[in-house]
Amino acid sequence: MNFFELPEGDPEPDIAHIKKISIQLEAATRDNAGRPLVQALQFVPQYHDDGEDGAGAYVGANPEGIEAAISGFVELDPPATEPVSGPLDFGLVHKCYVVIRLEGQFWEFARRNAVTTKQAHANARYYNLRTHIRKGDDRISAISFCARTPLRLWDANGTGVKHGLNLHVDFVERARDGTVIRRLPVIIDPDVENRGNGGR
């Protein structure tokens, strides 16, 4: 499998939306002589301030306001907005910042190449990857990146052009003192559907 790094680059000055996603892990367990035994895991994404059309939160094309909105989402515990559950694959309606936050202390984004694409995008459709560490924590609990203007659809009722992303995360085992004993790298691979102005 090929992994392509997100390129550097300054955000476009007219980005005015933020797509805020948190991912939690839910486990189905069974009793094993008084101890829970995990049988299945499910990644459950939740969308915050997503609007009726899934466009994300409108914050205006203001770098300070965007920075404050990203930091507010990363730092609040739990996020203050009422989330809406949805599929792990997500759609983009406008050019935006995408912020993805992992819920729970047992995992974090990888220290290197936290997000990669499955194919090279000649126009650097996804770029400017940043990692976020919450105050008083040492784990990379969230990432953000920019997504360029979505591709317009020929058929507004159809689906958009899908691009594969890889989220590189580490499940972390810690000693009682908080020291990391070992890491288990895992790749979560949602698709990003560029819907243009087609909405959900």
URKALIN-V158744 format. One record per backbone hydrogen bond with DSSP energy under -0.5 kcal/mol. CO is the residue of the C=O (numbers start at 1). NH is the residue of the N-H. If there is no record, write none. Layout:
# URKALIN-V158744
{{CO:NH} {CO:NH}}
This chain:
# URKALIN-V158744
{{3:5} {4:117} {7:128} {12:15} {16:59} {16:60} {17:97} {18:20} {18:57} {19:21} {19:99} {20:48} {21:101} {22:46} {23:103} {24:26} {24:44} {26:42} {27:29} {28:39} {28:40} {30:37} {32:35} {35:32} {36:38} {37:30} {40:28} {42:26} {42:44} {43:45} {44:24} {45:86} {46:22} {47:84} {48:20} {50:56} {51:54} {57:18} {57:59} {60:62} {62:66} {63:67} {64:68} {65:69} {66:70} {67:71} {68:72} {69:73} {70:74} {71:75} {72:76} {81:83} {84:47} {86:45} {90:193} {92:195} {92:196} {95:16} {95:17} {96:147} {97:19} {97:99} {98:145} {99:21} {100:143} {101:23} {104:107} {106:172} {108:170} {114:168} {115:6} {116:166} {117:4} {120:122} {121:124} {125:148} {126:7} {127:146} {130:144} {132:141} {132:142} {134:137} {139:134} {139:141} {140:109} {141:102} {142:132} {143:100} {144:130} {145:98} {146:127} {147:96} {154:156} {155:158} {160:162} {161:194} {163:192} {164:118} {166:116} {166:168} {167:169} {167:188} {168:110} {169:186} {170:108} {171:184} {172:174} {173:181} {173:182} {175:178} {179:175} {182:173} {183:185} {184:171} {186:169} {186:188} {188:167} {190:165} {191:90} {191:193} {192:163} {192:194} {193:92} {193:195} {194:161} {195:198} {196:199}}
